[in-house]
Amino acid sequence: MVSANREMVVYCFDTLVAHYNGEEAPPPAFDEGQHPLFVTWKKAVNGGEPRLRGCIGTLEARCIVNGFKDYALTSALRDRRFPPIQAKELPNLECTVSILTNYEPARDYLDWEVGKHGIIIEFADPDYNTRRSATYLPEVAAHEGWTVIEAIDSLIRKAGYSGKITGQLRKSIQLTRYQSTLFTMHYGDYVAYVKTIRGAAPTINGAKPTNY
C-alpha cells in the first residue's frame, strides 16, 4: 500500500510555485500508483492556528502523479469556499496530502469512530427529491472536537441540505467509512528541503523573498 509522504507534499508545493512562475514543475520523486487522494492547504498567520484555505480531492482511485498535480492547483485556486490563493500567501501556507484507504460500508450512521475514520454520506433530500452526498476526511471531526452525531449533522449541511435534521433523516443515511495516511509540511520546511536537495531555494514571481 502506498502511504502519503514528504515527496508528495513537495510535488504539490512545486506544482503551485511553478504555476505562479509560468513554468513546469520538476518531476515527482515518488512512484506512480492508483489511489483516491486529497490535497489540503491551510494558512497560519502570526503564529495562529492554521486555517483552511482549500481542500479538494477525489474519492475514486486515480493516477497519483497527475492527481496531486491537478488537485494541488484545484484546491489552491478553485475551491469555491475561498478566494484563490495568491503567491504572496505562500510563506504562510502548509500543505497536507491524504491517500485514502480501507473503504467499507457502515451498518448505520453511527458505525464509525471519530479520529479514525473518514466518512462519506449519501441520502435522499425529501424537500427536493434529489440525492445528496458529502465527505469529511478522518482528521476533520477530531480537529473540530465533534461527536459522531455533530459530525454527521455538519456533513448533512455540507451536502447542501437546508431542512430540519431529524432522526429519521439520519437513519436514512448510507455511510461509507474509510481511513487515510497523510503528510503535512509547512512552506518553510519545503524551502529548506529544496535547498538541501537541489542546492537553491525556490523563487516565486509576485512573492517577497523569504529567509528560512
Disulfide bonds with the S-S distance in Angstrom:
none
